Amino acid sequence: MKPVTPDAKLAAVVGSSPLPRTELTKKLWAYIKKNGLQDKKVRTQINADDALKAVFGGKAKVSMFEMTKLVSGHVS
């Protein structure tokens, strides 16, 4: 896979070095799990902290599927 470069907002969560999209997703999920951001009742929902709100366009909650789309806007 071709490496992608996270922008400043996404770099606050996964780091700024270029990495394959698969690795970016792994790091994002590691961050979500480490900080307990997966909703306890609705497991497909992610509750954003301040760093993720910047990535999610200010949204407090997004679904896993929407998260993928929003993250795509922060890589080049």
C-alpha positions in Angstrom: 0.0 0.0 0.0 1.1 3.5 -0.8 1.9 5.6 2.3 -0.4 8.5 3.1 0.5 11.6 5.0 -1.8 12.7 7.8 -2.6 16.4 8.1 -1.9 18.3 11.4 -5.3 17.5 13.0 -5.0 13.7 12.3 -1.3 13.8 13.2 -2.2 14.7 16.7 -3.8 11.3 17.0 -1.7 8.9 14.8 1.6 10.8 14.4 2.9 12.8 11.5 5.0 10.3 9.6 3.7 8.8 6.3 2.2 5.4 6.7 0.0 2.9 4.8 -3.8 3.4 5.2 -4.0 0.0 7.0 -1.4 1.1 9.6 -3.2 4.4 10.0 -6.5 2.6 10.8 -4.7 0.4 13.3 -3.2 3.4 15.1 -6.6 5.2 15.1 -8.3 2.1 16.7 -5.5 1.8 19.2 -6.1 5.4 20.2 -9.8 4.9 20.5 -9.4 1.8 22.6 -6.7 3.3 24.8 -8.9 6.2 25.6 -12.1 4.3 25.9 -13.9 6.2 23.2 -16.0 3.3 21.7 -19.6 3.7 23.0 -20.4 1.2 25.7 -24.0 0.5 24.5 -23.8 1.2 20.7 -20.4 -0.4 19.8 -20.5 1.0 16.3 -20.4 4.6 17.7 -17.2 6.5 18.5 -17.4 9.2 21.2 -14.9 11.9 20.1 -12.5 13.5 22.5 -11.0 17.0 21.7 -8.3 15.5 19.3 -10.9 13.4 17.4 -13.5 16.2 17.3 -11.0 18.2 15.1 -10.7 15.2 12.8 -14.5 14.5 12.8 -15.4 18.2 11.9 -16.6 19.0 15.4 -18.9 16.1 15.8 -19.1 14.5 19.2 -20.2 11.1 18.0 -19.7 9.3 14.7 -20.3 5.8 13.4 -17.3 3.6 12.5 -18.4 3.8 8.8 -18.6 7.6 8.9 -15.3 7.8 10.7 -13.5 6.2 7.7 -15.0 8.8 5.4 -14.0 11.7 7.7 -10.5 10.4 8.2 -10.0 10.2 4.4 -10.3 14.0 4.2 -7.3 14.4 6.4 -4.7 12.4 4.4 -2.7 13.3 1.3 
